[in-house]
Amino acid sequence: MPWKNGKMVANTTASPQARSVTAGPNGSFPVGTAKNARLAVSGAARSYNAGNISKATEKTIQSKARAQLGKFNGGSATATGRK
């Protein structure tokens, strides 16, 4: 983390717009960047397998995250970001 005035401050490299795009309930899965969208796809599967969310919620999160990935990757909606 970077330092400012002798104190550690949060790294805020993502734009506020990137942080505001979410796929989960109550903003639980941010998808404003390609990295966050990929993490949301796998995180939704982990949350479902742990019993924290329903299958429908998992599919909704993955669908929204893959749609965002398509925007970042020029139309490719794969979880890995590869075409």
N, C-alpha and C positions, 0 to 999 in steps of 0.2 A: 504494500500500500504506500502511496505517496505521503510525504510529510508536508505540513503547512504550519508555520509558526510554532515549530517544535512539537506538534501533535499529529498523530496519524489520522488521515482523512480517507474517506471512501473513494474508490476509483470510480468515477462517473463518466466513463468513456462512451457509453451508449446514450443516444439522444433521448430526451423526454418522450418523443413520439415513439421511439422503439420500445421503451418501457411500458407504454400505455396500451400496446396491442397484446391482448391476452386470449387464451383459448379455454381456460378452465373456469370453474365456478369461482366467483369472488376474486378474479384475477390471479388464480393460483398457478397458472402456467403461462408465463410471458413468452410471446413468440415474435417480438419485434425485430429480432436479428436472426440470421440463418442458424447460428449456433444455438440460440434459445429454442428455435423451432424444432431442431433435431433433438434437443434434450427433452422437449415436451412430448414428442412422439414416444421416446423410450420411457420417460417418466410416467406417462399415462399407463403404459403396460405394467410397469412396476407397481403403481398404485392399485391397479385392478387386481394383480396377483396377490398383493398384500391384503386385499379386502377393503381398501379405503374408498374406492369408487365403484360404481356399477359399470357393467359392460357398455351400456348406452353412453355413459359419460366418457368412458375411455375412447369409444369410437368418435364421439363428437370432438374431443380434444385432438385426437390424431387427425381427423379430417380438417379442422381449422389450421393446425400446425402445418400439414402438408400443403394446404392452399397457400399459406405464407411462404413456404419453401419454393413453391412454383414461381412466386413473384421474385424471389432472390436469384433463382437459378434459370431464369429465362424460360419458364414453362415446365421445367422438370420438377416433378413433385416427389422425388425419392427422399427417403429419410437420410441417406448418406450424402446427398447433395451431388451425386454423380449422375450423369446422363446415361 
